[in-house]
């Protein structure tokens, strides 16, 4: 295993929730990654990154078979090559529940990242307030649904990993948005999940 896993390189930024999801999945499956930080600017295409992923988006994983993207594809690859229980099997949720929770978490991440660009990088007089409100509404609706399915998050499957990365990204980049206010069950779940080594070893860093 060491021979091929030593060749896996993750192109990422330490502040990306999608990259964190991949790092967490790799740790859970016992797969070693070499991390390579790449600059990402939403207003300027990174042509070097684009040579690996035509969308010029992170994360990208370089494997002996070639470059893989996005996070869902990468996590599937890691799961097939890791050790121990699959990230797509759990006692508390079937595979369709797990994949649905992963998609829900990815949607929260996407909205939260777009909000970060809008609120930090766009000049204040050009910000679209209705669009901002719509993104926060999308996040809140997704988290209300996750709260109703909190029991299904009981194991460290890929849906739970993604949701944890999404929730802590909200805390990291949007601390003023009190998502915990109406979601005591989801907040308590995150508190428990955050104690796991895969969370402590992959915490967000400003970038």
C-alpha positions in Angstrom: 0.0 0.0 0.0 2.8 2.4 0.8 4.2 2.2 -2.7 1.2 3.7 -4.4 -0.2 5.9 -1.6 3.1 7.8 -1.4 2.4 8.9 -4.9 -0.9 10.6 -4.1 -0.7 14.4 -4.1 -3.7 16.6 -3.1 -3.7 20.1 -4.7 -5.7 22.2 -2.2 -5.9 25.2 0.1 -6.1 24.7 3.8 -9.2 26.9 4.0 -11.3 24.9 1.5 -14.1 22.8 3.0 -14.0 20.5 0.0 -10.3 19.8 0.5 -10.8 19.3 4.2 -13.5 16.7 3.4 -10.9 14.9 1.3 -8.2 15.1 4.0 -10.7 13.8 6.6 -11.7 10.9 4.3 -8.1 10.0 3.7 -7.3 9.9 7.4 -10.4 7.8 8.1 -9.4 5.3 5.5 -5.7 5.3 6.4 -4.5 6.7 3.1 -1.4 8.9 3.0 -1.6 12.1 1.0 1.1 14.6 0.2 -0.5 18.1 0.4 0.4 20.8 -2.1 -1.0 24.3 -1.6 -2.1 26.1 -4.8 -3.2 29.7 -5.2 -6.9 30.1 -6.1 -8.5 33.4 -7.1 -12.2 33.3 -8.2 -11.5 36.3 -10.5 -8.4 34.9 -12.2 -7.9 31.5 -13.7 -5.0 29.5 -12.5 -3.7 27.9 -15.7 -1.3 25.5 -14.0 -4.3 24.1 -12.0 -6.3 24.2 -15.2 -3.8 21.8 -16.8 -4.9 19.2 -14.2 -8.6 20.1 -13.9 -10.1 22.1 -16.9 -12.4 23.8 -14.4 -9.3 25.1 -12.5 -10.9 24.3 -9.2 -9.7 22.5 -6.1 -9.3 19.9 -4.8 -7.5 17.9 -7.4 -5.7 14.6 -6.6 -2.8 13.4 -8.6 -2.7 9.6 -8.8 -0.7 7.1 -10.8 -3.7 6.8 -13.1 -4.0 10.6 -13.6 -5.7 13.6 -12.0 -9.0 13.3 -10.2 -11.6 15.9 -9.3 -13.9 16.9 -7.6 -14.2 16.0 -3.9 -16.8 13.3 -4.4 -14.8 11.5 -7.0 -11.6 11.8 -4.9 -13.3 10.4 -1.9 -14.6 7.4 -3.9 -11.1 6.7 -5.0 -9.8 6.9 -1.5 -12.5 4.6 -0.2 -11.6 1.9 -2.8 -8.0 2.0 -1.7 -8.2 2.5 2.0 -8.4 0.2 5.0 -11.2 -0.7 7.4 -15.0 0.0 7.0 -16.1 1.8 3.8 -17.1 5.5 4.0 -20.3 4.5 2.2 -21.6 1.9 4.6 -23.1 2.5 8.1 -25.5 0.9 10.6 -27.4 4.2 10.9 -27.9 5.0 7.2 -28.1 3.1 3.9 -26.0 4.1 0.9 -28.6 6.4 -0.5 -29.0 8.2 2.8 -25.2 8.6 3.0 -24.9 10.0 -0.6 -27.9 12.3 0.0 -26.2 13.7 3.1 -23.0 14.1 1.2 -24.8 16.1 -1.5 -26.5 18.2 1.1 -23.2 19.0 2.8 -21.6 19.8 -0.5 -24.4 22.3 -1.3 -23.9 24.0 2.0 -20.1 24.3 1.3 -20.7 25.7 -2.2 -23.1 28.3 -0.9 -20.8 29.3 1.9 -17.8 29.6 -0.3 -19.7 31.7 -2.8 -20.8 33.9 0.1 -17.2 34.3 1.2 -16.3 35.6 -2.2 -19.2 37.9 -2.4 -18.8 39.4 1.1 -15.0 39.6 1.2 -13.8 40.1 -2.4 -16.5 42.0 -4.1 -16.6 45.8 -3.4 -19.4 46.6 -1.0 -21.3 48.8 -3.4 -21.5 46.0 -5.9 -22.8 43.3 -3.5 -26.2 41.8 -4.4 -28.1 41.7 -1.1 -31.0 39.6 -2.4 -28.5 37.0 -3.7 -26.7 37.0 -0.4 -30.0 36.4 1.5 -30.9 33.6 -0.9 -27.6 31.8 -0.3 -28.1 32.0 3.5 -31.7 30.7 3.0 -30.3 27.8 1.1 -27.9 27.0 3.8 -30.5 27.2 6.5 -32.9 25.0 4.6 -30.2 22.4 4.2 -29.3 22.5 7.8 -32.9 22.2 8.9 -33.1 19.0 6.8 -29.8 17.7 8.3 -31.2 18.4 11.8 -34.2 16.1 10.9 -31.7 13.4 9.8 -29.2 13.8 12.7 -29.6 10.1 13.7 -28.2 9.1 10.3 -25.0 11.0 11.1 -24.1 8.6 13.8 -21.1 7.0 12.0 -18.1 8.6 10.3 -19.4 7.9 6.8 -18.8 10.3 3.9 -22.1 12.1 4.6 -21.1 12.8 8.2 -17.6 13.8 7.2 -18.9 16.3 4.6 -21.5 17.7 7.0 -18.9 18.3 9.7 -16.6 20.0 7.3 -19.5 22.2 6.1 -20.6 23.2 9.6 -17.1 24.1 10.8 -16.6 26.1 7.6 -19.6 28.2 8.5 -18.1 28.8 12.0 -14.7 29.6 10.3 -15.8 32.0 7.5 -19.3 33.1 8.6 -19.2 33.3 12.4 -22.0 35.8 12.5 -24.5 33.3 11.1 -25.8 31.5 14.2 -26.8 28.2 12.6 -27.0 26.5 16.0 -29.8 28.7 17.2 -32.7 26.4 16.1 -30.7 23.2 15.7 -29.6 21.9 19.1 -29.4 18.3 17.9 -27.1 19.1 14.9 -25.0 21.4 17.2 -24.6 18.6 19.8 -23.7 16.1 17.1 -21.0 18.4 15.7 -19.6 18.9 19.2 -19.3 15.1 19.6 -17.9 14.6 16.1 -15.3 17.4 16.4 -13.6 15.4 19.2 -12.5 12.8 16.6 -8.8 12.8 15.4 -9.8 13.3 11.8 -11.4 16.7 12.8 -8.6 17.8 15.1 -5.9 17.0 12.5 -7.6 18.8 9.6 -8.7 22.1 11.2 -9.1 25.1 9.0 -6.3 27.6 8.5 -6.8 31.0 7.0 -5.7 31.4 3.5 
